[in-house]
Amino acid sequence: MKIAIDNLGPIKHADIDLNKDLIILCGGNNSGKTYVAYSIYGLFKGINDSRLYMPADLRYSFFDNNDLSKESIEIDLLSIFLSQKDTIMKNLEKRYKEWLPNIFASDRDFFNSSSINIILENSILEEQIKMILIDKSFSLGGEITIFLKKSSDNSLLTILIIRETSEEITNLDAITQIIIEKISELIFDVIFNKIFIATAERTSINLFSRELSEKRNQFINAVLDSDSKLTNILGIGQKTSRYSLPIRNGLELANSMDVLQKQKSPFAYLADEIEKSILQGKIKVADTGELQFSPLKSKKSLGIHLTASGVKSLASIIFYLRHIAKVGDFFIIDEPELNLHPDNQRKVARVIAQMVNAGIKVMLSTHSDYIIRELNNLIMLDVKGNDKVVNKLIKKYGYKQDQILNPEKVGVYLFTDKVEALEVSATGFEIKSIDDEINALNESAQDIFFTLHDN
């Protein structure tokens, strides 16, 4: 899937290829990187949280030539979805514009000229739909059970309807609507990955989640989103601070860690990697639901407010990897280098590469030359037919095979007065604005040294 964003904050136009497994956003401050990251997060999150994907007049097109009074129906998901794809996408694009004020916690007028265009390539859509493995059932009132079955090598879905009584089905319209919503949910869960975000405000969220509890803002948000006169009566409205959707979701996550920690993720080994190689300690959740840190050489646990800034920065990422992450997720990281020494920035880059290779799509926004250069190293190691030399280099510099990046799976975007897609080759990619500043710094340092100290 590709998206085109127009007239969003400082961004006049941006084309982003979301088919890439690693998407890197670079550029100066206030150039629009966060706008892109938040808008993509809001699009995916809005679709994940809403199950009315299609206009009402399209829902029944799935069954134009079928009769739900039969016990078994077979439909071709791909052909039906392709025939309605353009209309469905236009509906989503329209709804996206309606979501924008909620995503950014801003006035509607700010987004009057904003728009998004969602491009689903037929070949990729076909591959995604064919890969869906469906074996689900649900009961309707205890009298009817619906089974949805589809293998992962075609797009044919079989719908089995099991009646507990011999009476004729009278509510076919309601049953049709429920089935279509279930089917569209399954399709959109594949097209629009489950999405998570680690914002640049994550250290503050970890510190002050209780004080900034989302529950305390739910009432205000509900009032502000309503059309009642209660807003004016209570005197809230513009004077009330609201958080953007990513921050609200971050607060919600922070306040749910005591429950979420019961889940186990297949990516816990990456959380262990960060703790061992960077933090030298373990992140855990106390009985009170607050994050704590246990240094490896200490038997004491520290409250997150007593830890180094690097611990605060990585804590929520570690929690995600240990308890939430699943194959197929989309994870956005704003400034992964936050509060980290250069050596640890390089280590984080390696973990990001491991996430990508293990099946998590990652988008990151960075100003770090260390992260960029380390990712370039991992790209350069992707050489076929020279395994002996590659393995020698991997061993020499402490890399791992699952950290090597395929350049074809990496997308890089430079934000200046426009958003430019950069070439990613076998030797990596260049961020001119960062390279120019490093060169300027080196030149000024040499000039100062030779002018004043070279006698």
C-alpha positions as CSV (number, residue, x, y, z in Angstrom):
1,M,0.0,0.0,0.0
2,K,1.1,3.5,-0.8
3,I,-0.3,6.8,0.5
4,A,-0.2,10.3,-0.8
5,I,-0.7,13.1,1.8
6,D,-1.5,16.7,0.8
7,N,-1.6,19.9,2.8
8,L,-1.0,18.6,6.2
9,G,0.8,21.0,8.5
10,P,4.1,22.0,6.8
11,I,3.7,19.2,4.2
12,K,2.5,20.2,0.8
13,H,2.7,16.7,-0.6
14,A,4.3,13.4,0.4
15,D,4.2,10.0,-1.2
16,I,5.0,7.2,1.2
17,D,5.5,3.6,0.2
18,L,4.2,1.5,3.1
19,N,5.1,-1.8,1.3
20,K,8.6,-1.3,2.7
21,D,9.5,-3.2,5.9
22,L,11.7,-0.4,7.3
23,I,10.7,3.2,6.6
24,I,13.1,6.0,7.7
25,L,12.1,9.6,8.0
26,C,14.9,12.2,8.2
27,G,15.1,15.9,8.0
28,G,15.3,19.1,10.1
29,N,13.1,20.1,13.0
30,N,9.6,21.3,12.1
31,S,9.8,19.8,8.6
32,G,6.8,17.5,9.0
33,K,8.1,14.1,10.0
34,T,5.9,13.9,13.1
35,Y,2.9,14.9,11.0
36,V,3.5,12.0,8.6
37,A,4.1,9.5,11.4
38,Y,1.0,10.6,13.4
39,S,-1.2,10.7,10.3
40,I,-0.2,7.2,9.3
41,Y,-0.7,6.0,12.9
42,G,-4.1,7.7,13.0
43,L,-5.2,6.1,9.7
44,F,-4.3,2.6,10.8
45,K,-5.5,3.0,14.3
46,G,-8.8,4.5,13.2
47,I,-9.4,1.6,10.9
48,N,-8.4,-1.0,13.5
49,D,-10.8,0.5,16.0
50,S,-13.7,0.9,13.7
51,R,-15.4,-2.1,12.0
52,L,-17.7,-0.2,9.6
53,Y,-15.2,-0.2,6.7
54,M,-17.6,-0.1,3.8
55,P,-20.6,2.1,2.9
56,A,-23.9,0.5,3.6
57,D,-24.9,0.2,0.0
58,L,-21.8,-1.9,-0.8
59,R,-22.1,-4.5,2.0
60,Y,-24.6,-6.6,0.1
61,S,-22.6,-6.8,-3.0
62,F,-20.8,-9.8,-1.5
63,F,-24.0,-11.8,-1.9
64,D,-25.5,-10.6,-5.1
65,N,-25.6,-14.1,-6.6
66,N,-25.9,-16.1,-3.4
67,D,-28.8,-17.0,-1.1
68,L,-28.1,-17.1,2.6
69,S,-30.9,-19.5,3.0
70,K,-28.5,-22.2,1.7
71,E,-26.4,-24.1,4.2
72,S,-23.1,-23.4,2.3
73,I,-22.0,-20.5,0.2
74,E,-18.6,-20.0,-1.5
75,I,-17.5,-16.5,-2.5
76,D,-14.3,-15.1,-4.1
77,L,-13.0,-12.5,-1.7
78,L,-10.4,-11.1,-4.1
79,S,-12.7,-10.6,-7.1
80,I,-15.4,-9.0,-4.9
81,F,-13.0,-6.8,-3.1
82,L,-11.3,-5.7,-6.3
83,S,-14.6,-4.8,-7.9
84,Q,-15.4,-2.5,-4.9
85,K,-11.9,-1.4,-4.0
86,D,-11.9,2.1,-5.4
87,T,-15.2,3.0,-3.7
88,I,-14.1,1.5,-0.4
89,M,-10.8,3.4,-0.5
90,K,-12.7,6.7,-1.3
91,N,-14.9,6.1,1.7
92,L,-11.9,5.5,3.9
93,E,-10.2,8.7,2.6
94,K,-13.3,10.7,3.4
95,R,-13.4,9.3,6.9
96,Y,-9.7,9.9,7.4
97,K,-10.2,13.6,6.9
98,E,-12.9,13.5,9.5
99,W,-10.5,11.7,11.9
100,L,-7.7,14.3,11.6
101,P,-8.9,16.7,14.3
102,N,-9.1,13.7,16.7
103,I,-5.6,12.4,15.7
104,F,-3.9,15.8,16.2
105,A,-6.3,17.2,18.9
106,S,-6.8,20.3,16.8
107,D,-9.5,22.4,15.3
108,R,-11.3,21.1,12.2
109,D,-10.5,24.3,10.3
110,F,-6.8,23.5,10.4
111,F,-7.4,20.5,8.1
112,N,-9.8,22.0,5.6
113,S,-7.4,21.5,2.7
114,S,-5.8,18.2,4.0
115,S,-6.3,15.0,2.2
116,I,-5.0,11.5,1.8
117,N,-5.0,9.1,-1.2
118,I,-4.7,5.4,-0.4
119,I,-3.3,3.3,-3.2
120,L,-3.7,-0.5,-2.9
121,E,-1.8,-2.2,-5.7
122,N,-3.9,-5.2,-7.1
123,S,-0.9,-7.6,-7.1
124,I,0.0,-6.9,-3.5
125,L,-3.7,-7.0,-2.4
126,E,-4.1,-10.4,-4.2
127,E,-1.0,-11.7,-2.3
128,Q,-2.3,-10.4,1.0
129,I,-5.9,-11.8,0.6
130,K,-4.6,-15.2,-0.6
131,M,-2.3,-15.5,2.5
132,I,-5.2,-15.0,4.9
133,L,-6.0,-18.2,6.8
134,I,-9.6,-18.1,8.1
135,D,-11.1,-20.6,10.4
136,K,-13.6,-18.8,12.6
137,S,-17.1,-19.3,13.9
138,F,-19.6,-17.1,15.7
139,S,-23.1,-17.7,17.1
140,L,-26.2,-15.6,16.5
141,G,-28.7,-15.8,19.3
142,G,-27.8,-19.4,20.0
143,E,-30.0,-20.6,17.1
144,I,-27.6,-20.0,14.2
145,T,-23.8,-20.7,14.0
146,I,-21.8,-19.2,11.2
147,F,-18.5,-20.8,10.1
148,L,-16.0,-18.9,7.9
149,K,-13.3,-21.1,6.4
150,K,-10.5,-20.2,3.9
151,S,-7.2,-21.9,3.1
152,S,-4.1,-19.8,2.6
153,D,-3.5,-20.7,-1.1
154,N,-6.6,-19.1,-2.7
155,S,-9.2,-16.4,-2.2
156,L,-12.3,-18.6,-1.9
157,L,-14.2,-18.2,1.4
158,T,-16.7,-20.9,2.4
159,I,-19.6,-19.7,4.6
160,L,-21.3,-22.5,6.5
161,I,-24.6,-21.8,8.2
162,I,-25.7,-24.3,10.9
163,R,-29.2,-23.9,12.2
164,E,-30.2,-25.3,15.6
165,T,-33.9,-25.3,14.6
166,S,-35.8,-26.2,11.4
167,E,-37.5,-22.9,11.3
168,E,-36.9,-20.6,8.3
169,I,-34.5,-17.8,8.7
170,T,-36.4,-14.5,8.7
171,N,-33.6,-12.0,9.5
172,L,-31.4,-12.5,6.5
173,D,-30.6,-8.8,6.2
174,A,-29.2,-8.6,9.7
175,I,-27.2,-11.9,9.2
176,T,-25.8,-10.5,6.0
177,Q,-24.6,-7.4,7.7
178,I,-22.9,-9.3,10.5
179,I,-21.2,-11.7,8.1
180,I,-19.9,-8.8,5.9
181,E,-18.6,-6.9,8.9
182,K,-16.7,-10.1,10.0
183,I,-15.3,-10.6,6.6
184,S,-14.2,-7.0,6.1
185,E,-12.6,-7.1,9.5
186,L,-10.5,-10.1,8.5
187,I,-9.4,-8.5,5.2
188,F,-8.6,-5.1,6.7
189,D,-6.7,-6.6,9.6
190,V,-4.2,-7.9,6.9
191,I,-4.1,-4.7,4.8
192,F,-3.9,-2.3,7.8
193,N,-1.6,-3.8,10.3
194,K,-2.1,-3.6,14.1
195,I,-0.2,-0.4,14.8
196,F,1.7,0.9,17.9
197,I,3.8,4.0,18.5
198,A,6.6,5.1,20.8
199,T,6.4,8.9,20.7
200,A,9.1,11.3,21.6
201,E,7.1,12.0,24.7
202,R,7.4,8.4,26.0
203,T,9.8,9.4,28.8
204,S,7.2,11.8,30.2
205,I,4.4,9.3,29.7
206,N,6.3,6.7,31.7
207,L,7.0,9.3,34.5
208,F,3.6,11.0,34.7
209,S,1.1,8.5,33.3
210,R,-0.8,8.5,36.6
211,E,-1.0,12.3,36.8
212,L,-1.9,12.5,33.1
213,S,-4.2,9.5,33.3
214,E,-6.3,9.1,30.2
215,K,-9.3,8.3,32.4
216,R,-9.2,11.9,33.6
217,N,-9.5,13.2,30.1
218,Q,-12.2,10.9,28.8
219,F,-15.0,13.1,30.1
220,I,-13.4,16.2,28.6
221,N,-12.9,14.5,25.3
222,A,-16.5,13.3,25.2
223,V,-17.8,16.8,26.0
224,L,-15.6,18.4,23.4
225,D,-16.6,15.9,20.7
226,S,-20.3,16.5,21.4
227,D,-22.6,19.1,20.0
228,S,-24.2,19.9,23.3
229,K,-24.1,23.2,25.0
230,L,-22.4,21.6,27.9
231,T,-19.0,22.7,26.6
232,N,-19.9,26.4,27.1
233,I,-21.6,25.7,30.3
234,L,-18.6,24.1,31.8
235,G,-16.3,26.7,30.3
236,I,-13.9,24.1,28.8
237,G,-13.4,24.1,25.0
238,Q,-10.4,25.9,23.8
239,K,-9.0,26.5,27.3
240,T,-8.7,22.8,27.9
241,S,-5.5,21.0,26.9
242,R,-6.1,17.9,24.9
243,Y,-3.5,15.3,23.8
244,S,-3.0,13.9,20.3
245,L,-4.2,10.4,19.6
246,P,-0.7,8.8,19.9
247,I,-0.1,10.4,23.3
248,R,-3.6,9.5,24.5
249,N,-2.9,5.9,23.4
250,G,0.5,6.0,25.1
251,L,-1.2,7.1,28.4
252,E,-3.8,4.3,28.0
253,L,-1.0,1.7,27.5
254,A,1.0,3.0,30.5
255,N,-2.1,2.7,32.7
256,S,-2.8,-0.8,31.5
257,M,0.6,-2.4,32.0
258,D,-0.4,-4.3,35.1
259,V,-2.9,-6.2,32.9
260,L,-0.9,-6.4,29.7
261,Q,2.1,-7.8,31.4
262,K,0.3,-11.1,31.7
263,Q,0.6,-11.5,27.9
264,K,3.7,-13.1,26.4
265,S,5.2,-12.0,23.1
266,P,7.4,-14.1,20.7
267,F,9.7,-11.0,20.6
268,A,10.6,-11.1,24.3
269,Y,14.1,-12.1,23.3
270,L,14.6,-8.6,21.8
271,A,13.5,-7.0,25.0
272,D,16.1,-9.2,26.8
273,E,18.7,-8.1,24.2
274,I,18.1,-4.4,24.9
275,E,18.2,-4.9,28.7
276,K,21.4,-6.9,28.6
277,S,23.4,-4.9,26.0
278,I,22.2,-1.4,26.8
279,L,20.4,-1.0,30.1
280,Q,22.3,-3.6,32.2
281,G,19.2,-4.4,34.0
282,K,15.5,-5.5,33.8
283,I,12.3,-3.5,33.3
284,K,9.3,-4.9,35.2
285,V,5.9,-3.8,36.3
286,A,5.2,-3.4,40.0
287,D,2.0,-4.6,41.7
288,T,0.9,-1.0,41.6
289,G,1.1,-1.0,37.8
290,E,4.2,1.3,37.7
291,L,7.4,0.6,35.8
292,Q,10.4,-0.4,37.8
293,F,14.1,-1.0,36.9
294,S,16.3,-3.7,38.5
295,P,20.0,-3.2,37.8
296,L,21.8,-6.5,37.1
297,K,24.2,-6.1,40.0
298,S,21.6,-5.0,42.5
299,K,18.8,-6.7,44.4
300,K,16.8,-3.5,44.6
301,S,14.2,-2.2,42.2
302,L,14.1,1.4,41.4
303,G,11.0,3.4,40.5
304,I,11.2,4.6,36.9
305,H,11.6,8.2,38.2
306,L,14.9,7.2,39.8
307,T,16.4,5.8,36.7
308,A,18.7,7.2,34.0
309,S,17.1,9.0,31.0
310,G,18.1,6.1,28.7
311,V,16.1,3.7,30.8
312,K,13.0,5.9,30.7
313,S,13.4,6.2,26.9
314,L,13.6,2.5,26.2
315,A,11.2,1.2,28.9
316,S,8.0,1.3,26.9
317,I,9.8,-0.2,23.8
318,I,11.0,-3.1,26.0
319,F,7.5,-3.5,27.4
320,Y,6.0,-3.7,23.9
321,L,8.5,-6.3,22.7
322,R,8.1,-8.5,25.8
323,H,4.3,-8.4,26.2
324,I,2.5,-7.0,23.1
325,A,4.5,-7.5,19.8
326,K,3.2,-9.9,17.2
327,V,4.3,-10.8,13.7
328,G,2.7,-8.4,11.3
329,D,2.6,-5.4,13.6
330,F,3.5,-1.9,12.5
331,F,5.6,-0.1,15.0
332,I,6.5,3.6,14.8
333,I,9.4,4.9,16.8
334,D,10.0,8.7,17.1
335,E,13.7,9.4,17.7
336,P,14.9,5.9,18.8
337,E,18.2,7.7,19.8
338,L,16.4,9.7,22.5
339,N,18.8,10.1,25.5
340,L,21.2,7.4,24.3
341,H,25.0,7.5,24.0
342,P,26.3,6.9,20.5
343,D,27.3,3.3,21.2
344,N,23.8,2.5,22.4
345,Q,22.2,4.2,19.5
346,R,24.1,1.7,17.3
347,K,22.8,-1.1,19.4
348,V,19.2,0.1,19.1
349,A,19.6,0.3,15.3
350,R,20.6,-3.4,15.3
351,V,17.5,-4.3,17.4
352,I,15.3,-2.4,14.9
353,A,16.9,-4.4,12.1
354,Q,16.1,-7.6,14.0
355,M,12.5,-6.5,14.5
356,V,12.1,-5.9,10.7
357,N,13.6,-9.2,9.8
358,A,11.4,-11.0,12.3
359,G,8.2,-9.7,10.8
360,I,7.4,-6.3,12.4
361,K,7.1,-3.3,10.0
362,V,9.0,-0.4,11.5
363,M,8.8,3.3,10.8
364,L,11.4,5.5,12.5
365,S,12.0,9.2,12.6
366,T,15.6,10.1,13.4
367,H,18.2,12.9,13.5
368,S,21.0,10.5,14.5
369,D,24.0,10.0,12.2
370,Y,25.0,7.0,14.3
371,I,21.7,5.2,13.7
372,I,21.8,6.0,10.0
373,R,25.4,4.8,9.5
374,E,24.7,1.6,11.5
375,L,21.7,0.9,9.3
376,N,23.9,1.5,6.3
377,N,26.4,-1.0,7.6
378,L,23.7,-3.6,7.9
379,I,22.5,-2.9,4.4
380,M,26.1,-3.2,3.0
381,L,26.4,-6.7,4.6
382,D,23.5,-7.9,2.4
383,V,25.8,-9.4,-0.2
384,K,25.0,-12.7,-1.9
385,G,27.7,-15.1,-3.1
386,N,30.5,-13.9,-0.8
387,D,29.4,-15.6,2.4
388,K,32.9,-16.2,3.7
389,V,33.9,-12.5,3.7
390,V,30.5,-11.4,5.0
391,N,30.7,-13.9,7.9
392,K,34.2,-12.7,8.7
393,L,33.0,-9.1,8.9
394,I,29.9,-10.0,10.9
395,K,32.1,-11.8,13.5
396,K,34.7,-9.0,13.5
397,Y,32.2,-6.2,14.3
398,G,29.8,-8.2,16.5
399,Y,26.8,-8.3,14.2
400,K,24.3,-11.1,13.8
401,Q,22.8,-12.7,10.7
402,D,19.3,-11.6,11.6
403,Q,20.4,-8.0,11.6
404,I,21.4,-7.8,8.0
405,L,19.0,-5.6,6.0
406,N,17.8,-6.1,2.4
407,P,18.0,-2.7,0.7
408,E,14.9,-3.5,-1.3
409,K,12.9,-3.6,1.9
410,V,14.1,-0.2,3.1
411,G,12.4,3.2,2.2
412,V,14.0,6.5,3.2
413,Y,12.4,10.0,3.0
414,L,14.1,13.3,3.4
415,F,12.0,16.2,4.7
416,T,13.1,19.7,3.6
417,D,10.7,22.1,1.9
418,K,9.4,19.0,0.2
419,V,9.3,15.3,1.0
420,E,11.8,13.4,-1.2
421,A,12.1,9.6,-1.5
422,L,15.9,8.8,-1.4
423,E,17.6,6.0,-3.3
424,V,18.6,3.0,-1.2
425,S,21.3,1.0,-2.9
426,A,23.6,-1.9,-1.9
427,T,25.8,0.7,-0.2
428,G,22.9,2.2,1.8
429,F,21.6,5.8,1.6
430,E,22.8,9.3,2.2
431,I,21.2,12.1,4.2
432,K,22.7,15.2,2.7
433,S,21.5,17.6,5.4
434,I,23.3,15.6,8.1
435,D,26.4,14.9,6.0
436,D,26.7,18.6,5.1
437,E,26.5,19.6,8.7
438,I,29.2,17.1,9.8
439,N,31.5,18.3,6.9
440,A,30.9,21.9,8.0
441,L,31.8,21.1,11.6
442,N,34.9,19.2,10.5
443,E,36.0,22.1,8.3
444,S,35.5,24.7,11.1
445,A,37.3,22.6,13.6
446,Q,40.3,22.1,11.3
447,D,40.4,25.8,10.5
448,I,40.2,26.8,14.2
449,F,42.9,24.3,15.1
450,F,45.4,25.2,12.4
451,T,44.8,28.9,12.7
452,L,45.3,29.1,16.5
453,H,47.4,26.1,17.5
454,D,49.5,24.9,14.6
455,N,52.7,26.8,15.3
